[in-house]
Amino acid sequence: MSASALTTPPNLPKNRASGVNTPLVEVHELVKRFESFTALNNVSLRIGRSEFFTLLGPSGCGKTTLLRIIAGFEHPSAGALRLDGEDLIALGPNQRPINTVFQSYALFPHMNVRDNVAFGLSMLRAKPAVIAERVEEMLALVKLGHLADRRPAQLSGGQQQRVALARALAPRPRLLLLDEPLSALDFKLRKEMQFELKRLQRETNVTFVLVTHDQEEALTMSDRIAVMSEGLLQQVGTPEEIYETPANRFVADFIGEANLLAGRSLGRARDDLVMVRPERVSLKRPGPGVNGKAMGIVTLVTYVGADTIYETELPDSVVVKARMRDREDRFAPGDQVAIDWPDRAERMLGAAPETGVAA
Amino acid sequence: MRARPFDWRKTPGIAPFAAFAIIFLYAPLVVLVIYAFNANNVVTIWTSFSLKWFGVAIQDQAIRDATFNSIVVAVASTILATIIATLGALGLERGPNFRGRGTAIGLVGLPLVVPEIVTAVTTLVFFSGIGLNLGLFNLIIAHTVFCIPFAMLPIQARLKEMPAGVEEAARDLYADERRLFMKVTLPLLAPGIMSGAMLAFVTSLDDFIISLMLAGAGTTTLPVYIYSMLRVGVTPEINAISTLLLLLSLIFVVAALLLTRKRS
């Protein structure tokens, strides 16, 4: 497949022989080294068609570098990158049927909303009538038809965000990349846009690859999540898999809250690292017939509305958090409690470190 | 609004000081313009209102030649300097990083800090050393060189403050290098290029020392000619020319203001 075939408007019907079984995006052993540090260390990934896929990790984990390599702004040091089975590495960003929603939106300040949205199609030399129709369609999709003549500077942050989305979706990319698109919005707007993004992805059926450091955002929006840290892929899975069965200590710690306990703190023979989510932990008053995984003392009670969070301390000063909804039986600091959780709520994360484990 | 801990406008004595500064700066200009309309042959003695000296100035062949030279040199060196400055700024700000980039930026800005008399003497020595004798072109070359940093400053500033990622966004949206430049970079750079060009034009038109050193017979520029007139004696004709020059600069400043206002 030549470069020019990829640059013909990406709205051609998907009649590729590669079919549905091959992944849309294939990242194979990708390495990116900057002068003195490795941003991506042998990352391999497959992203399916119409998937909402999220790259999640703390800043500096390599997620943005990976996104920029897929978009074509960075050149990998080694490895392969394929879209529908075609090698992308040699193609510039303007030759890939991939569009990006930038963190800063990067709208063209000298053009109105309509011309911003039309830009991609006009660069692809689509017919003016086709462009006009598509722009109207996109503006309706993001509910901005009434602001088509405004300049970006005359729009609110949320509106600029929608223009950026419409502009990136207008050329019908085979893949849409979103670089922390919601990070500049305030909390309430961010929640709204999360649903909005999910809706757009369903309606357009385009594959979305989202980069975020916000684990809650990743959990609520994604079909699958790739958790990254220090240039390495830590785990790829559905939000449920990532949350319930984290592959390692980093994932357990980064996603949600986790009690990380050494087996020895629980009086076990095997000193494995045990992960239990606070909401799976229950506290009981000690007494005859009451069993628990451990005994402890309540040290801190925090009321957070729907739940109450208890911090308890085991005899060896290790802290265990419990998040409980029960309003009948409240505990107070100093209470002796039996700390318990179902066996299946435990996740073993290999050998515990020698030093104490902080929850 | 939060109360400001310090408001310089409320500083005691600031108003009279400001008034004095403004009078100090503008009173000579006002006087100059008023006496341009003086009918008397002696500039300092007011007799009656007259436009006669404007007529004299406009019909003076030497002034016409000097004005023509000044405008040709200013226009040519502005165009050349602005093109070179635009390319230079793009290369330094957008091109790949290279060894000596900082030195290059410093060298381009050198004419801003080197005393003009040094530039003038070295240029004169250099031109006569290589035997370059192209009349007005000598002046155009010299003016282009010292106008480049003036033209480059606003262009560089504009490039630096260009919103993050718009050029990447254009490439992401299928723009090739040529259309990226024509549709995004250049339109966003245009106000910077315009102000760069105006700065270059005014700097060239205003230049005296370098022009004095390089100007030969027939290539005298207006500032140099005015200076030679002063040595003979000050007539209101000089006031009239100066007033016309002032008007020209005002037009430029207003045009620049209107242009930038329209953009934002």
Interface residues (C-beta under 8 A of the other chain):
Chain A: T7 A71 G72 F73 G92 P93 N94 Q95 I98 N99 T100 F102 Q103 S104 A106 L107 F108 P109 H110 F119 G120 M123 L124 R167 A168 P171
Chain B: P163 A164 G165 V166 E168 A169 A170 R171 D172 L173 Y174 A175 D176 R179 K183 V184 P187 L188
